[in-house]
Amino acid sequence: MSLQGSDRRDEPSSGSAGGNGAVAAAAASLRLRLNPNKEHKPDGYEDMQLDFSPNIFSSLERYLPPSMLNVPRDEKANFMREILLKYLPLGERNRAQKHREYRERIIANYQPLHRELYSVDPATFFVPTFLRAINDNTEQSIRSIVSEPSPGIFIFDIFQTHFCELLLSEIENFEKWVNETKFRIMRPNTMNKFGAVLDDFGLETMLDKLMEGFIRPLSRVFFAEVGGSTLDSHHGFVVEYGKDRDVDLGFHVDDSEVTLNVCLGKQFSGGELFFRGIRCEKHVNTGTHSEVVVHFFYGVRYLKAGDL
């Protein structure tokens, strides 16, 4: 993430760092440092109700002016929130506010079935080979667990079967609650009529930790040139396919730097996944040469570059 701002390293720091005067002065300017304070250890924001991903706040904190680094966490969060909102048009701000209220209504009323899913337990979430590679955290260890059938597409085992079963069970429980309460939910995208956004019913913190601690190490190795080492937000969701569900999904370009897809299907036949190569912004709607088309049976787990 990159925001233009002023480098405030020469700003006087007299007085109490947590004093109201310093906070008021910083809030009045709403400016960030041009270069991050790499020695500062940012706070975590996972337990706060925020308009943006908690990881964005942790990443942005290193760019705060010196007078803001040691103020209470909620004051830092409000300061950064105001800056982020400045970059959103009024319509986007209103949509963000409505979406936050929408999530709060769901979380206040939906009772999770498997609460152990809502925090990351590496020993029960991940297969041993994946966990060892991440713990070693070297390029060699990470490359040792993946295969690359086509440039930019990487296949590897990640989740234990039991975790997948619990996640499916939780999703089914959420869908049951939606039907019983007649609650109108937002689907993952405009192309799917079935499925759910995992963040919307409480799994946002889990997905934040998944991305930061377990997906970012892989994307740092394979997608460093497109920001793979600095991923700071996500859109986690499931979609459902079947005779009485969505039957297919048309070709599209993911609005992301990196995409992780996991097959959670139980028993099924058919279901193929096709890739038509990587697209940059200038060539999103261009044609594709046959040599870059790749297809898989939809039983694989893979990490791929998204909208590059």
N, C-alpha and C positions, 0 to 999 in steps of 0.2 A: 504494500500500500504506500502511495506517495502523495503527500500534500505539500503544496507550495506554502512557504511561510518565511518569517524573518528569523535569522539566527540571533538569539537573544543572549548569547554567552557573556556579553559585556554588560548585561543589565545589573545594576546595583542590587545587592542582596541584604541590605541593612534591615534591622528590625526582626521581629519574629516571623519565621517561615510560615507559621500557621495563623498569623494575625489577620484580622479582618481587612486591614488596609492593604496588605499585599495581595490578598485574594480579590478584593474589589478592583485593584489596579490591573491585575492580570485579566480579570473577567472583562474589564472595559476594553482592553485591546484585542482579546480573543485571537492571539497570534501564537504560533508555535516556533520552536527552534528550527533552524534550517537543517542542522545536523543532530542526530540523536545523542543522548548521554548514555554511552555504552556501559558505564560503570553503575548506572542506576538499576536497581532490581524492582521491576514494576509489581503492583498489586495484582491479585486475581479478582475477576469480576463475575465469576460463574454463578454466584448466589444472588446476584442483583437482577431486578427486572429492568431491562434496558431496551432501547429502540434498535440497537445494533448488536452484532455478535460480541460476547465478552472478550474474545481474542483481539478484536479491533481496539478495544480500550487498553488492553495490556500492551499491545504493540505501539499504540499512539502515545502512551504515557512517557516513554523515553524522549519524546519531542516537546514535552511541557517546558515552559520557562522555569528557571531555577526557583522562583518564588512559589511555584505550585507543587514542587516535587514532594514536599513533606506535609502538605495539608491533609485533612481527613479524606478518606477514600471517596465518600459520597460527593464531596466538593470537587474532587478531580473528575469524577464521572460526569457531573453536571457541566463542568467547564468543557470537557471533551465532547459531550453531547451537543452543546450549543455550537461548537465549531463544525461538527459533522452535519448538523442540520442546515448550516449556512450553505452547504454544497448541494442541498436538495431543493428543487423547486417546491413552491407551496403545495401543489397537488401531491407531490411525492411525500411531503411531510404529513399531510392529512391521511394519506394511505398508510404510512408507517404507523401513525397513531392508532388508526382503526384496527390495523392488523395486531398491534400489541394488545389492544383491548379484547379483540377476538380470542387471542391465545389465553389471556387471563381468565376469560369466561370458561373456556374448556378446562383449563388446569384446576380451576376452583370447583368444578363439578364432576370431572371424570375421576374415577377411582382406579388406579393402576392395578393390574392383575399380578404382575411380576416385578416388584419394586427393585429386585436385584439388577434389572436391566438399566436402571436409571443412573447408575454409576459404573465406571469401567473396572472390572475385575479381570486383569490380564490372564490369570491362570485358568479361568473358566470361559473367557471369551475366545481366545486365540489358540490355533493349533501350535504345538510345541516348536515346529520348524520356523514358523513365522516369528514367534516370540523370541527365540534365540537370536535370530537375525537382527531384530530390532534392538535387543539388549546389547548385542555386540556393536551395533551402530557403526559399521564400516561399510564402505562401498562393496568390498568383496563379499561380506556376509549377506548383504541385501541382494546382490546380483546372483548369489548362489541359489536362491529360492524361486527365481522367476525364469520364465522362458519368454521369448519375443518372437511370436510367429509372423509378425509384420512390424515394420518400423513404427514406433510410438505406441504399440499395444503390448502390454505385459500381463502374463497369466501367472497366478500363484494362489496357493491355498492360504486362507486367512482365518476364518471363523470355525470354531468347533460346531459339530452338528447340534449339540444340546443348546447352544446359544441361538442358532437359527430357529430351532423349534420354539424356544421361549419367545423370540421376537415375533414369529408368526402367530403364536397364541395371543400375544399382547395386541397385535394389530387386529386380529379377529375379535377380541374383546372390545376394542375401541369401536370397530364397525358396528358391533352389537349395541353398544351404548348410543351411537349415533342414530341407529334405526329406532331404538326404543324411545329416545327423547325427542326424535324428530329434529335434531340439531342439524342445521345446514352447514356442512363443512366445505372448506376450499380444497379442491383437488390439486394434485401436484403441478399440473400445467393445463393449458387450454386444449391439449390434444387427448387427454385421458379423462374418462368419465368415472373411472374406478381407481381406488388407491387413496393414500393419505400422506400428508406431510408429517414426518416423525417429530419435527421440532414443535409442531402445534399442540401436541398432547404431552409435553413434558420431557422429551428425549433430547432437547437441545444441548444441555450440559454434557450428556454422555457423548453426543456426536462432536462437540467441541473438543473433548479430551481424546476421542478417537482420532480426529483430524490432526490435532497438535502433537500427540505423543506417538502415533503409530502410522499415520498416512504421510505426514510431512517428511519423516525420514526417507521414505521411498521416493516421494516426489522431488526431494532435494537431490537425489542421485539421478533420476531419469528426466526431470523437467526443470532443471535449474534455470535454463535460459528463458523460461516464461514465468518465472516467479514461484517455482515449486518449493523453494526453501522458505517462502514468506506467506504461505496461505493463511488467511486470517478470517475467512467466513465460509459458510457452507449452505447447501440446500439439500437436506436429507429427506428422502421420500421413498415410498413403495408404490408400485403400480401392479394391477392385477389383469391377467389375460386368461381367457377361457370362452366357452361357448356362450355363457350368459354374462360375460364381462367384455372388456375391450378385446378385440381380436387381433389388432396390430398397432404399430406406431410408425407413422411415415418417417421418411428420411428428414433429418434436422441437424442443426449444429448446436451443440451444447453451449450454453452461456456460462462457461467456466474455464479455468486454466487446466484443471485436472478433474477427471471423472473416475470414481470408483463404482463399479457395478458388481453386485453379488446376486447370484441366483438363489432364491429362497423357495423355489418350487418343491412340492412333495413328489407325487407321481404324475407324470404327464408325458405325452408324446408330441413330437414336432417342436416348433418353437426355435427359430434360427435368428441369429443376430448378425447383421451386416454392417461393415464399415466402408465408407467411400472416401477414405483419406482425410487428411487434416486440412482445415480451411482457415485462412486468415480473413480479416475483415473485408479485404478487397475482392475475395473470391468465394464468399459464402454461397452465392447462388450460381456458380459456374458449373460446367459439366465435369464429369469424372472419367478418367481413363480406366480401361478395364483392368490394367495391371495393379491399380491401387485398391480395388474392391476386395475386401476380406470378409469371409463369413465363418461363423462358429455355430455349433449346436449350443442352445442356451443353457447348458449345464456348467459353463465355465465361470470362473471368477477372474476378473481382470481389472487392471488399472490402465487408463489411456489418457492421452492428451485430449482436452476438450476443445474449446474455441480458441485456437492459437493464431 
